[in-house]
């Protein structure tokens, strides 16, 4: 899932790197070079809109069903482009619920096998929440479709990259912006207990960008108000998107 802001593919090389890692880990041949991927995307883009490109690559069509990899098949590629619709709850904040992370052990692979995420996200939706924050052995991993940040004792914390999370591109941008603007931050383990003491909780993803959480498990976060650091970081991200597009769009 690659955001496109005013015709500019956002952080495309970072998305390519994650795609290449996931293809390698699932042992699927990469059918295109980076430049060929880019050429395939360009005709889908409307330069007047904010959009996202969704790509899906499977191993290919086999002659017969078997759990072993089929030999001699070409990967199948599907690609589409949609408008990015502003998320209604962004400025006011959203509700979240913590749930036990019962997914498999290789969540670092960007794969279409998302049944575990979908079932957990549906539980959140049925509780009138925007997201499920997942917890494994008492420690936060990520959201069902997002990365998690928390401000604890003035430090912006997000769980470290490992095979328990799918590291998002927006996550990395937030950390870069924090470093560049001297905002204290850490990639560190984050217990559910610590999360519940946080002065701010955020959810980060490509299409929703950064969402402030104002309620977790039925309890208000910092009085139910959107935090000042989220407001600052959201402003930094919006400015970065504009600058990035200006610097990376061919003249």
Secondary structure, DSSP 8 states (H G I E B T S, - for coil): -EEEETTEETTHHHHHHHHHHHHHHHT----S-HHHHHHHHHTT--TTSEEEEEEEEE----SS--SS--SS---EEEEEEEE----TTTTT-EEEEEEE--S-S-TTS--S--HHHHHHHHHHHHTT-SEEEEEETTEEEEETTBEEEEEETTEEEE--SSTTS---HHHHHHHHHHHHTT--EEE---BHHHHTT-SEEEEEETTTEEEEEEEETTEESGGG---HHHHHHHHHHHHHHHHHHHHHS--
